[in-house]
């Protein structure tokens, strides 16, 4: 998960490795490192990301704009954002590459770094 504030400040990368044992995860400076059985973002991890990143933001209202991935649209995620005075808006399917430039400029090179899955 890569995100930034509107002023361009990047939030710490949230890296999800495939695996079951969080105790064996590598330490990566400046990054939040977690695991899930299949290496995908889960509802629980999404809530964890909000808790860990939105605590560093101001208490002013904020807007989170992200894609329509099912995990993002859960009641638990919406509740967690509301507790932090944040609204969320979803980018329509097929428009992420157009309406969310970081998806193209950050995610593609990040995913192409050749980081291998963490298995346990």
N, C-alpha and C positions, 0 to 999 in steps of 0.2 A: 504494500500500500504506500503510494507516494502522494503527498499532498503539500500544498503551500497556502499561505495567507494571501489576500488580495494585494498586499504590499510587496509580494515576492519572497517573503521569508519562507524558507522550506521547513516543513516539519520533519522530525526524525523518520527515516524510512522504517517501515514495519515489515519485516521479512518473515515469511512463513515457510518453514521447511517441512518436508514430508517426513512424518515419524510420529512416535508416541511418547517418547521420553524427553521431556523438556530439560532434564538435568544434563543431558549430553549435547545440548545445543552450543554451537560456537559463539564466542563473544565477539561482536563486531562493533568497534568504537562508533558511537554516535547513532547506532541503530537499535531498534527494538526487535528482538529476535524471539519468535515463538514457533510452535509446531502444531500441525493438525494431521490426522491420520492420512489424508490424501493430498496434503499440501495446499488446500484451498481455504479461502476465508470462510469461516463459519459465523453464525449469529453471535456466538459467545466471543469469538475473536474480534468481531466487529465492535461489540460493546466494549471489550478490553481496549481496542484502539482508541475509541472515543474517550474513555476514562483516562488513558495515558497521554493523549495529545491535547484534548480540550482543556485539561487542567492548566496547561501552559498559556492558554489564550486569555484574553481579557474577559471581564464579566459583561461586557457590552453584548448586545444582540449580534449574532453572527449567522451567516448563511453557508450551508454546505451544499455544494453542487456536485453530484456524482451520477454514475450510470444506474441503470435499472436492474442491476444484479439483485436477485431475490433476497439475499442476505441484507442488503441495504434497506429493504422495504418492510422489515419486520416491525412489529409493535414494540419489541424490546429496544431496538435501535432508535426508533422514534421517541420513545420515552426517555432514553438516555440523553438524546440531543436536547429535548425540551428541558430537562433538568439543568442543562448547561446554557439555557437561553439561546439555543441554536435552532434555526429552521432548516429544513432540507428541501431541495428541489432536484428533480430527476431529469437527466438528459434523455430525450426520446431514443429508442433503439435505432441503431444505424447512424446516429449523429455524433457519437462520442468523439470520433476523430476530427470532426469539424468544430464542435462546440466546446471541446475540452482539449485545448492544445497540449497541455502537459502529458496527456495520454500518448501523443505521438512523439513529443520531444524528450520526455523522460523515460516512460515505460519501455519503449522499444529498445533503446540502448541498454537499459538496466536489465531487461530480460535476456538480452543477447550477450551478457557478460560471461556466460558459461558457468554460472554457479550451479553446482550439481546438487541434486536432492540429498537431504540428510535422512538417512534411514536408520532405524534402530530395531 
